[in-house]
Amino acid sequence: MSSSPLTPPTMQEVHVWQWDLDACGSHFDRYWEMLSEQERERAGNFHFDLHRCRYVTGRGKLRQILGRYAALSARAVALEYGPEGKPFCTSHPAGWRICFNLSHSENTAALAVSSGLEVGIDVEHIRPIEESIPLEVFSAQEREQFDALPSAERQTIFFETWARKEACLKALGTGFILPPEHFEFDLSVHGDTTPRFVGGEAQEASHWCIRSLSPSATCAGAVAARHHGWSIIEMN
Ligand SMILES: CC(C)(COP(=O)(O)OP(=O)(O)OC[C@H]1O[C@@H](n2cnc3c(N)ncnc32)[C@H](O)[C@@H]1OP(=O)(O)O)[C@@H](O)C(=O)NCCC(=O)NCCS
């Protein structure tokens, strides 16, 4: 486990880290040592060992990486929470403000780190879609596009769109306090994009930039920020 210092992202960069929560599970004891009392208490509330192990590995590795940016030990990294639970880092190295967001889906974890830019990240393992879900997730226009898709394409496009929406809601810090259709996309556009509407407004949508992530062939992902002119730097 490296503890060497990391160079901060520039204003045009978002550093993206990805790791396998199950492969890192062999370091469970070391990650456990890195957690705060509050995080250990939360770990204790998981019903299944697999989920507890993934949470500890996710938080431990998050702290380890943030510690390398902040030149602190993992345990000394200070985390606080926004009103809807978005964690943020209050340990700031001289000259820049660490912003980050974490996501996990099954064994895949992804972390976005930027210099002062509020970011959201989401990864989603591509899995069967429950019948009722597209109705809840899509606006009327998105739903029309989705229904017109060949059935072979639906699953991938559903999770691509879902990841975009969740990344945006996580950048705002609201999560699903806002409805998923708050951010509306053109489902025919793949890869990097801009929403069509945000809260029904095209003007607000034009400020947003969503970059696509492909953690693996079976996983969709996106990074979002209300700002243009940045790129993803893959860190591993
Ligand atoms: C944020 C939210 C979309 C995450 O959903 P999820 O299915 O767990 O998705 P992900 O794995 O992508 O994200 C989880 C991570 O996002 C971060 N996160 C938590 N709440 C967040 C928020 N409001 N905004 C941005 N990021 C958030 C955390 O780091 C969390 O991981 P951790 O708990 O292991 O540290 C969902 O929890 C939500 O809608 N929360 C807000 C509404 C709510 O429940 N508020 C009351 C809590 S105080």
The ligand as an SDF file (V2000), in Angstrom:
LIG
                    3D

 48 50  0  0  0  0  0  0  0  0999 V2000
  -26.2310    9.6980   -2.7740 C   0  0  0  0  0  0  0  0  0  0  0  0
  -26.9860    8.4670   -3.2330 C   0  0  0  0  0  0  0  0  0  0  0  0
  -27.5180    8.7530   -4.6340 C   0  0  0  0  0  0  0  0  0  0  0  0
  -25.9480    7.3170   -3.2860 C   0  0  0  0  0  0  0  0  0  0  0  0
  -26.5510    6.1420   -3.7100 O   0  0  0  0  0  0  0  0  0  0  0  0
  -25.7750    4.7140   -3.7480 P   0  0  0  0  0  0  0  0  0  0  0  0
  -26.6440    3.7970   -4.4640 O   0  0  0  0  0  0  0  0  0  0  0  0
  -25.2720    4.3690   -2.4090 O   0  0  0  0  0  0  0  0  0  0  0  0
  -24.6080    5.0550   -4.7480 O   0  0  0  0  0  0  0  0  0  0  0  0
  -23.0270    5.1700   -4.7820 P   0  0  0  0  0  0  0  0  0  0  0  0
  -22.3460    3.9260   -4.4120 O   0  0  0  0  0  0  0  0  0  0  0  0
  -22.7570    5.7490   -6.1200 O   0  0  0  0  0  0  0  0  0  0  0  0
  -22.6310    6.3070   -3.7250 O   0  0  0  0  0  0  0  0  0  0  0  0
  -22.3880    6.0680   -2.3960 C   0  0  0  0  0  0  0  0  0  0  0  0
  -21.3600    7.0480   -1.9080 C   0  0  0  0  0  0  0  0  0  0  0  0
  -21.7210    8.3870   -2.2710 O   0  0  0  0  0  0  0  0  0  0  0  0
  -21.3380    9.2770   -1.2290 C   0  0  0  0  0  0  0  0  0  0  0  0
  -22.5620   10.0100   -0.8600 N   0  0  0  0  0  0  0  0  0  0  0  0
  -23.4540    9.7680    0.1380 C   0  0  0  0  0  0  0  0  0  0  0  0
  -24.4450   10.6860    0.1030 N   0  0  0  0  0  0  0  0  0  0  0  0
  -24.1660   11.5240   -0.9120 C   0  0  0  0  0  0  0  0  0  0  0  0
  -24.8230   12.6800   -1.4420 C   0  0  0  0  0  0  0  0  0  0  0  0
  -25.9500   13.1660   -0.9210 N   0  0  0  0  0  0  0  0  0  0  0  0
  -24.2760   13.2830   -2.5140 N   0  0  0  0  0  0  0  0  0  0  0  0
  -23.1250   12.8170   -3.0680 C   0  0  0  0  0  0  0  0  0  0  0  0
  -22.4540   11.7330   -2.6020 N   0  0  0  0  0  0  0  0  0  0  0  0
  -22.9790   11.0930   -1.5430 C   0  0  0  0  0  0  0  0  0  0  0  0
  -20.7530    8.4340   -0.0980 C   0  0  0  0  0  0  0  0  0  0  0  0
  -19.3380    8.4770   -0.1840 O   0  0  0  0  0  0  0  0  0  0  0  0
  -21.2640    7.0460   -0.4040 C   0  0  0  0  0  0  0  0  0  0  0  0
  -20.3770    6.0030   -0.0920 O   0  0  0  0  0  0  0  0  0  0  0  0
  -20.0870    5.5420    1.4100 P   0  0  0  0  0  0  0  0  0  0  0  0
  -21.3930    5.6600    2.1070 O   0  0  0  0  0  0  0  0  0  0  0  0
  -19.5700    4.1650    1.3080 O   0  0  0  0  0  0  0  0  0  0  0  0
  -19.0710    6.5120    1.8550 O   0  0  0  0  0  0  0  0  0  0  0  0
  -28.1560    8.0830   -2.3000 C   0  0  0  0  0  0  0  0  0  0  0  0
  -27.6640    7.6160   -1.0760 O   0  0  0  0  0  0  0  0  0  0  0  0
  -29.0440    9.2860   -2.0100 C   0  0  0  0  0  0  0  0  0  0  0  0
  -29.9000    9.6360   -2.8280 O   0  0  0  0  0  0  0  0  0  0  0  0
  -28.8190    9.9790   -0.8780 N   0  0  0  0  0  0  0  0  0  0  0  0
  -29.4290   11.2760   -0.5750 C   0  0  0  0  0  0  0  0  0  0  0  0
  -30.7730   11.1690    0.0410 C   0  0  0  0  0  0  0  0  0  0  0  0
  -30.7070   10.6770    1.4450 C   0  0  0  0  0  0  0  0  0  0  0  0
  -30.8630    9.4900    1.6660 O   0  0  0  0  0  0  0  0  0  0  0  0
  -30.4710   11.5860    2.4040 N   0  0  0  0  0  0  0  0  0  0  0  0
  -30.4460   11.2520    3.8050 C   0  0  0  0  0  0  0  0  0  0  0  0
  -29.0540   10.8900    4.2560 C   0  0  0  0  0  0  0  0  0  0  0  0
  -28.4370   12.0810    5.3950 S   0  0  0  0  0  0  0  0  0  0  0  0
  1  2  1  0
  2  3  1  0
  2  4  1  0
  2 36  1  0
  4  5  1  0
  5  6  1  0
  6  7  2  0
  6  8  1  0
  6  9  1  0
  9 10  1  0
 10 11  2  0
 10 12  1  0
 10 13  1  0
 13 14  1  0
 14 15  1  0
 15 16  1  0
 15 30  1  0
 16 17  1  0
 17 18  1  0
 17 28  1  0
 18 19  1  0
 18 27  1  0
 19 20  2  0
 20 21  1  0
 21 22  1  0
 21 27  2  0
 22 23  1  0
 22 24  2  0
 24 25  1  0
 25 26  2  0
 26 27  1  0
 28 29  1  0
 28 30  1  0
 30 31  1  0
 31 32  1  0
 32 33  2  0
 32 34  1  0
 32 35  1  0
 36 37  1  0
 36 38  1  0
 38 39  2  0
 38 40  1  0
 40 41  1  0
 41 42  1  0
 42 43  1  0
 43 44  2  0
 43 45  1  0
 45 46  1  0
 46 47  1  0
 47 48  1  0
M  END
$$$$
